[in-house]
Amino acid sequence: MKQETLEKLTSILKNRQKELRSHFTPLGTDCYRIFNRSYSNLPLLIDRYGAYMHITLLEGEEQFALSEDQIKKIAGALYTPVEKVIIKTRESLTEHQQYASLDDKQEKLTVQENGLNFQVNLHDYIDTGLFLDHRKTREMVREESFGKSVLNLFSYTGSFSVYAASGGASRITTVDLSATYLDQAKDNFRANDFLPGAFEFVQADVFKFLEESAEQKEKWDIIVLDPPTFSNSRKMDRTLKIQKDYLELILGCFKILKGGGTLLFSNNLSDFRFHKKDFPSGIKIQEITDLTTDVDFKNRPAHKCWELTGFLQGRTGHEPKPRRTSPDRFKSSKRAPRQGRDSRSKY
Ligand SMILES: C[S@@+](CC[C@H](N)C(=O)[O-])C[C@H]1O[C@@H](n2cnc3c(N)ncnc32)[C@H](O)[C@@H]1O
């Protein structure tokens, strides 16, 4: 990075941190995104997690790196000691690759978001345990949860479930393929003084869970469906590709959604296409990405989100079109003598 770029970057970081700190601190939040490629398209994400800075170098066409001196200057601009700066490189994966663990420190840090506590691990994996971009969506779930049953699918470390508990949900079901993530979800419940034993944690493949819950006629008021873009765990019978599978997942959720209930569907695939026409007309679909994107992600939203309500009934836009030759007004002409030249010659 040129000296001039570094100077501009550090000045942007200083101002941005000041702005975001005064916005988030009164809200009980100490983790937020400070830099999101927002200057000169630098392939860099900088997130604050409590007293730590978590910097992700994005692998693009050109290899981007930071020298020790540049890291010191960035840390200085963010008033953070260099020992509290963690730097990772996010490689672009091909479809069948998954991120390997980076370290095995197993150090947990507790951060605050909207007055709730979450445990993150900043060293060992590319993802920290808390996806900052869904802060607003989680808040929305908390506001809607009182007295409701909430199902959190692809739950990861259970952050949506913790918000549902904080909002007074009557039943919370947290589903993930990974026992490790479900244990972390339980830790997040405990970190907020909610007893995990009072709620359901299910280790399952969501595709199977949806089928079995429908067979058992289980229903929930609110369903959160925030799947990964791609998943091919050995614990699954199939591969999940969100663009191919979203319709099946959403329709599966509607089979177990209570009348009057809400499904929140989100994903992070940048060129994802939602084809409303594929859905039965009884399902009402509204994109709410604007509402679920908080100030620190406005310049570059990381997810897209939809609210779906209604029923699994009605037409999709894909029924076969009626054949043009068969309407009744043409059928009647078979009975009446035709008025054209041919009919005259026949009679
Ligand atoms: C991107 S995270 C989902 C983010 C999460 N919704 C949140 O709010 O933080 C992906 C999660 O999906 C889980 N997963 C992947 N495939 C799955 C499947 N078929 N059934 C259940 N969980 C799955 C992974 O174990 C991981 O915890």
The ligand as an ORCA input file, in Angstrom:
! r2SCAN-3c Opt
* xyz 0 1
  C     -23.198    -19.430      7.986
  S     -23.564    -20.331      9.422
  C     -25.219    -19.866      9.660
  C     -25.256    -18.522     10.391
  C     -26.256    -18.485     11.497
  N     -27.592    -18.533     10.982
  C     -26.081    -17.274     12.401
  O     -27.051    -16.580     12.664
  O     -24.991    -17.015     12.886
  C     -23.642    -21.931      8.852
  C     -24.117    -22.968      9.896
  O     -24.891    -23.923      9.193
  C     -24.607    -25.208      9.740
  N     -25.015    -26.194      8.720
  C     -24.505    -26.374      7.481
  N     -25.229    -27.305      6.814
  C     -26.216    -27.709      7.641
  C     -27.297    -28.629      7.523
  N     -27.521    -29.315      6.413
  N     -28.153    -28.764      8.571
  C     -27.944    -28.073      9.727
  N     -26.943    -27.176      9.892
  C     -26.086    -26.994      8.858
  C     -23.136    -25.173     10.063
  O     -22.798    -26.162     11.024
  C     -22.991    -23.736     10.591
  O     -23.189    -23.681     11.973
*
